């Protein structure tokens, strides 16, 4: 086997898969709009979505923050949390477990594997 250099164009796979996953070109968009009887892509949105669920106002985004500023901000939010007494699992009472349950459920190796801690 030689070290023959293969051109990049031969390595590309310009099949149907690539065509399905690449954004439509201007001609395809115009053909689609013509078939739908619409003038623009915005018309598709206004036709497909009821006007009462479309947000017409521009979303005002805050300026980007640095990572350290975000961490500081999140720590301030975290400091407002309050820790309360957890009552999860507090309803357990010492009970007598029948041997048949213990042997056939808890001690049965079919219920756990070698990977069970």
C-alpha positions in Angstrom: 0.0 0.0 0.0 1.4 3.4 -1.0 1.0 6.7 0.7 -1.1 8.1 -2.2 -2.7 11.4 -1.2 -6.4 11.4 -1.8 -8.0 14.8 -2.6 -10.5 16.1 -0.1 -13.2 16.2 -2.6 -13.1 12.4 -2.9 -13.4 12.0 0.9 -16.5 14.2 1.1 -19.8 12.3 0.9 -22.1 14.6 -1.1 -25.1 12.3 -0.9 -28.7 12.7 0.0 -27.9 12.8 3.7 -25.8 16.0 3.4 -28.5 17.7 1.3 -31.2 16.9 3.9 -29.2 18.5 6.7 -27.9 21.6 5.0 -30.0 24.8 5.2 -32.2 25.4 2.2 -30.9 27.8 -0.4 -32.7 30.9 -1.7 -34.3 29.1 -4.6 -35.7 26.4 -2.4 -37.1 28.9 0.0 -38.7 30.9 -2.8 -40.3 27.7 -4.2 -41.6 26.8 -0.8 -43.1 30.2 -0.2 -44.7 30.2 -3.7 -46.3 26.8 -3.0 -47.6 28.1 0.3 -48.8 31.4 -1.3 -46.7 33.5 1.1 -44.2 36.3 0.6 -41.6 35.8 3.3 -40.5 33.4 6.1 -42.0 35.8 8.6 -45.4 35.1 6.9 -45.0 31.4 7.8 -44.6 32.4 11.5 -47.6 34.7 11.5 -49.7 32.0 9.7 -48.6 29.1 11.8 -48.7 30.7 15.3 -51.8 32.5 16.8 -51.1 36.1 17.4 -51.9 35.9 21.1 -49.0 33.6 21.8 -46.3 35.5 19.8 -44.2 38.0 21.8 -44.0 41.2 19.8 -41.7 43.1 22.0 -38.0 42.7 21.8 -36.4 40.8 24.6 -34.0 42.9 26.5 -30.9 40.9 27.4 -28.4 41.9 30.0 -24.8 42.3 29.2 -22.7 39.2 29.3 -21.0 38.5 32.6 -17.6 37.0 33.3 -17.4 33.5 34.8 -16.2 34.9 38.2 -19.1 37.5 38.2 -21.6 34.7 37.6 -20.2 32.6 40.4 -20.3 35.5 42.8 -23.9 36.2 41.8 -25.0 32.6 42.2 -23.2 32.4 45.6 -25.3 35.5 46.7 -28.5 33.7 45.7 -27.3 30.5 47.4 -26.7 32.4 50.6 -30.4 33.3 50.8 -31.4 29.6 51.0 -32.5 28.3 54.4 -31.8 24.8 55.6 -34.6 23.1 57.5 -34.9 19.8 59.3 -35.4 17.0 56.8 -38.2 14.7 57.7 -37.5 12.3 54.9 -37.3 8.7 56.1 -38.3 9.7 59.7 -41.3 7.3 59.6 -39.2 4.1 59.9 -39.9 2.1 63.0 -38.1 -1.0 64.2 -40.1 -3.9 62.8 -39.9 -7.7 62.7 -39.1 -8.9 59.3 -40.2 -12.5 58.5 -37.3 -14.8 57.7 -38.9 -15.8 54.4 -38.9 -12.2 53.2 -35.3 -11.7 54.4 -34.0 -14.8 52.8 -36.0 -14.6 49.5 -35.7 -10.8 48.9 -32.9 -9.2 50.8 -30.4 -12.0 50.8 -31.2 -13.4 47.4 -28.3 -12.8 45.0 -30.7 -12.5 42.1 -31.7 -9.1 43.5 -28.2 -7.6 43.3 -25.0 -8.1 41.2 -21.3 -8.1 41.8 -21.4 -4.4 40.9 -23.8 -3.5 43.7 -22.0 -1.6 46.4 
